[in-house]
Amino acid sequence: MEIKIKKASFRELKSIAKLYADIYNEYLPNQSWSYVSSEEYIRFNYKKCKNLFYVAYADNKLVGFAFGYVKPWGNGNYLMLEEVVIDKSYNNFEIQIVLLKNILVTAKEKYNAMFVMGSTYEDKNGMPYNWYRDLGFKKDEDYFNVIGDLNTVIDNVNNL
């Protein structure tokens, strides 16, 4: 199998969006990604992350992608790792590692990133969190994600 990693181009966004929706609808079905919402999400992130948006091909077939962006922070620049997504039929660590390495090295060399931060989840086998942990990531003691229904939050703010 020949693996090729390269920066994503605008013309690849529809294919990337389809892969994203297919994968997330299988692994996280409660999120209900349509091809339209997936394409909107991918285009938004392509604009924001163009220089740190990579795709993976195996035998000329799109099999994965990864993207992130760099933001300044009080203690240095942070690479905000947004997605590392691989088609399950090609889900091997080689592709994931090469995609991730491209983003990490580019963020360090081009943007002087010193830290990397991202969000993930754990399935019943601890994946993909265990993969990140094995690479040196850890659960942050200070930060965690919060989510809420916007109407409920607005109502609660209005009632303060």
Stockholm file with secondary structure:
# STOCKHOLM 1.0

chainA/1-160         MEIKIKKASFRELKSIAKLYADIYNEYLPNQSWSYVSSEEYIRFNYKKCKNLFYVAYADNKLVGFAFGYVKPWGNGNYLMLEEVVIDKSYNNFEIQIVLLKNILVTAKEKYNAMFVMGSTYEDKNGMPYNWYRDLGFKKDEDYFNVIGDLNTVIDNVNNL
#=GR chainA/1-160 SS CCEEEEECCGGGHHHHHHHHHHHHHHHCGGGCCCHHHHHHHHHHHHHHHGGGEEEEEETTEEEEEEEEEEECCTTSEEEEEEEEEECGGGCCHHHHHHHHHHHHHHHHHHHCEEEEEECCCBCTTCTBHHHHHHTTCCCCSSCCCCCCCHHHHHHHHHTC
#=GC SS_cons         CCEEEEECCGGGHHHHHHHHHHHHHHHCGGGCCCHHHHHHHHHHHHHHHGGGEEEEEETTEEEEEEEEEEECCTTSEEEEEEEEEECGGGCCHHHHHHHHHHHHHHHHHHHCEEEEEECCCBCTTCTBHHHHHHTTCCCCSSCCCCCCCHHHHHHHHHTC
//
